Amino acid sequence: MQVLNSWQTASPLPALSLIVPHPFSLIVQAESAVRYHSSFLPTVNSSPLVGGIRPQRAVRSSASYTLGLSPNMGLRPNGPDPFLRHSGCPNPPYPRQDSPSQPRPSPTGSLATSPPGTCSPAFRPPQHPSPRPPPDPPKVTHEQFKAALQMVVDKGDPRSYLENFVKIGEGSTGVVCIATEKHSGRQVAVKMMDLRRQQRRELLFNEVVIMRDYQHRNVVEMFKSALVEEELWVIMEYLQGGALTNIVSETRLSEEQIATVCEAVLQALAYLHSQGVIHRDIKSDSILLTLDGRVKLSDFGFCAQISKDIPKRKSLVGTPYWMAPEVISKSPYGTEVDVWSMGIMVVEMVDGEPPYFSETPVAAMKRLRDEPAPTVRNVSQVSPVLKDFLDRMLTRDPLERASATDLLEHPFLLQSGSPQCLVPLVEQYRKRMSRC
């Protein structure tokens, strides 16, 4: 299963209150305001979310039900697993859906090379006198936060209608299981996120509210959500085809297949953007496939809402290799950042990995911020129409960058086929998995 491949600073997310209904928006606003600012670039010790930099491709999981899990964190120590005390999930060993082949190139370092409280000189913010910050709002207690979250989840205990829990992913903040509905026999995916282990627990609202309120055929469907003791459970459809990452890591896609994936993802993005939602973590890990080749967008824990009152965001959120230049520069940004990340994902489908993936995350971010837009390694291997499609996305000036709606009209997507053209890729991945 996919672990969280998202990385962010401790910058607050004030617009989360726009996503969350009013009765508890003040709690989320206060929660967002109570943020520490130990450094500009966090270290592994300072944030469980740093796993997003994917520094070790060999341990990077495949299926993409993002948890806030870190591939760097490893598994918990041996012994009884208190996190699963009530779920019925067996502890490992259970075959994890990891990519079975040779690891893709890994960065040579990690953000953890700087001690806590320091930052890379390349990204050290300018030193300007800053006004005295306003006094911190009252800290939200655990019980207050649970009460607020209880207002958005469904009533009832999922353990009454789910059985046969099997853990298929684990990380620093929770686990993913597959389970079976007693009444229908349908398999579902269940994210189980411990409220006490979240560095930014207010982001849990995104897991529920975005998937609940924004439904689309190319977005993973959430069936239910619930608070189970000290955990948030999100029950959603289980897409057995796994994440696009498993495919691009091993196979080069044809232009028909690339166009088919892009058309589905752009449909989802055009819908979300029309609702003022920025995904902020578009990459192959966030794209899931069904057995019959349908493509769906997942991983909504790092979305942001924009509106007439808050038309731009500035938080440094995402995965370094896929970040748009304006995100890295901490300039105000909008939905255009998802289009840039989509362009990087197209490079993944052509080259097997994003640009600068052999470099450290900090070095890659510096190049993305300062250098001309990247492209595929061998431009002569792609058609002129695909190259133009890619250039429309990987445009440094967000005002000149195409929108998702614009791209749906691009002639490259005339090559898009039916979902059936992706089935051989899914079958190849499942065949590799069966041999592991």
C-alpha positions, 0 to 999 in steps of 0.5 A: 500500500502506498504510504504518505509521500507528501512533505510540508512545512509547519506553515498554517492552513487557515483556509481549512476552516472554509472546508469544515462546517461552521460549528467547529471551524473555530477549533480548526482555526485555532488548531492551525494557528498553534504551529511551531516553526522550528525550521524552514525545511523540516527534518525527519525528526521534526515531522512524520510527514517528511516521508513524502520525499520518497528517498528510498524507492526500494521501500516505497509502497505501491497502492495509494491509500494515503495515510500520513505514513512514512516509508522512512519510519519503518515498521513498529517494534516487534510485539503486540500492536496496540494500534490494532487492538480493536480492529481485528487486523492481523499484524504482519507478515501479510504480503505487502503490495510493494513494487517487486522489481529493482528499486528506482534511483534514490536521492543521495541524501535527505532533508535529515542532513540538517539538524533540527532547527536549521535549514539549508542555506539555499532555502534560508528565508531572508532575514527581515525584522518581523512584527510581534506575533499575536498571542496564541489562541487557546490550545485545542484539547484532544477531547475538543478536537474529537468532538469537532471531528465527530460532527463530520463523521458518520454515526455507528461503529464500522466493526459491526458491519466489517470483518476479515481485516487484513493489514496491507500498509503501515506507517507512522500515523496509522495503517491501511487494511482491507476488510469485507462487508458482512452483508455484501461480501464486498472488499473495501479499503479502511484507513485507520488514523490514530488521532494522537499520532498526527502532527497536524491533526486538523488535516484529518478533516480533509480526509473526510470532508473533501471525499464526502462533498466532492464526488466524481467518477474519477475520484476514489469513492468514500463509503463511510467514516467513523471515530473508533475509540482514538482513531479516524476510520475512512472506509472507501472503495478498494482499487485492486489495480494499485497505484500508477507508480507500480506501472511507471516504475517498471513499464514505459507507457504508450502515448495512447496509454499516457493520454488515457491516464491524463484525460481521466486525471484532468477530468477529476482536476477540472471538477475539483478546481471548479469547486475551489479545491487544490489537490496539492499532491498530484503524482503517480502515487495518487493515481489508482487503477481498477482491474478494468483500467479505470483511473481515479484520483486519491489522497486528499489529505493535503487539499486546500480550499480557495474562495473569493475571500482567500483566492490564493494559498502560500503553504509549502505543501506537496512532494519536492520533486513534483512541486511547482516553482511558485510553491517552493518560492512560497509565492501565492498560488492557486489551482495552477500548481496541480497542473505543474505536478501533472506535467511532472507526472507525465514525465514519470510516465515517459521516463519512469521517474520525475526529473532530478530524482537522483538528487536530494530533495533540497537540490531538486527543489532548488533546481525546480525553483531557479532553473528552466522548466524540466522536460523528458530526458529524450525529447526525440522519443515523444511526439510533437503533440505530446511535447506541446501538451507537456510544455503547456503544463511545465510553464514556469509562469502560472499565468501562462500555464494551461488550466485543467479545462484547457488541457482537456481540449488539447489535441494530444488527448485525441489519442486517449483510448478506453480504459481497456487499453490500460488493462494489460499494464494492470495485469502485468503488475499483478503478475509481478506481484504474484511472483513475489 
